[in-house]
């Protein structure tokens, strides 16, 4: 049995770890090892040249149109069953009916995919009657859509092997020097996940719905061993911890920090991660410093107390933001922050409060996006009541797929308290300020000039020149991103 997993992210510098986790899990727990991750290559050409039995694609809402387009083309050249997984089909499973896919994976995918593989290996097909016995599925029958009971989350995350990076183009693509924000901006970087989920339920975020509003953790030993593997095998110099909330368990953070110090890895690798201001205290910051965390990011969202209460459901305050930034600056972290404007009931005065707050914080890097309603969130429900969005397949394909949130989208403006012309003027003013800030933050350390001897890196710089000019603040729009997602 041959199974292909397709990555849609053709231009990103971060490896598709979600697919790599699936591949590793299947190789460990199933008898089938004919699993291919199609990444950074011609997807349709690969499928033409291989007789796959099952093909899986993972997609967020913004990728769903592209995923469905590939599925349509794949059906012309392959008889494989097409499986769609990821956030979008989990939160809007009814979209399977109008899509080109045969089966949808609802929620966490490892065990569900494993059972599908085992079923196919046993019967050499996937029948309606047998699919009904697998939890976490939605699939097409001749006459209707069938949804099975939900799949329980994996309790012990450590039973999931480390991502199957051996099946990715690590050396050719993912281990090339990268340009990052902040003063430590060139090096061999990669990403890891040490937990899944988030205990909070912000009204604009789909993540909590996907993970059933729960958070689970890999053990400290699991995390340390993966970091050691990345250092010894791949010679990485920096790791971004991509968790929604790495610091949710402060005892685990301390244990990881102590173990990194014990084996000396904190002297060899620098880290970056996301923080939440209400959880930041000096003991935590000291542990992060011990880890050799050099860059931290915050979802500040707003500088308006009224808006912040709405977006964070009274779980933190503007004062929490200020205190967290003060502590991070005390310990010399590079700081980035993201903000949202265009919230329901937001006024011009609220947006100006956010603008002034950004100026006050004086971050190393920042981005300000228009708040866009995403499916199965409180913001989505509000937008539905206002007639701005709907749950139809057609609306999602036309309006939310390939959405670039850094751009202003007048059709999805949520607040009635400010005129469109005033909102656009403020949005442009903030973006101009950010562009000017970028040009002041980008620096090249002499210690990293060695990378300029790498021909692959030089070629990468040339190919990504538009992105680099955007980071420098020379170009106003992120042209590369728009091209990738057009």
Secondary structure, DSSP 8 states (H G I E B T S, - for coil): --EEEE---SS-SS--HHHHHHHHHHHHHSS---EEEE-SS-HHHHHHTS--SEEEEE--GGGHHHHHHHHHHHHHH---EEEEESHHHHH-GGGGTTSS-SEEE-S--HHHHHHHHHHHHHHSS--HHHHTTSSSEEEE-SSSEEE-------S-GGGS----GGGS-IIIIITS-EE-SSSS-EE-EEEE--EEE-S---TT-SHHHHTTT-EEE--HHHHHHHHHHHHHHH--SEEEE--S-GGGSHHHHHHHHHHHHHHTGGGT-EEEEEE-GGG--HHHHHHHHHHTEEEEEEEEE-S-HHHHHHHTTTS--HHHHHHHHHHHHHTT-EEEEEEEE--TT--HHHHHHHHHHHHHH--SEEEEEE----TTSHHHHHHHHTTS--S-HHHIIIIITT--TTS--GGG---SSS-HHHHHHHHHHHHHHHHHHHHHH----GGGGGGGG-HHHHHHHHHTHHHHHHHHTSSSS-HHHHHHT-
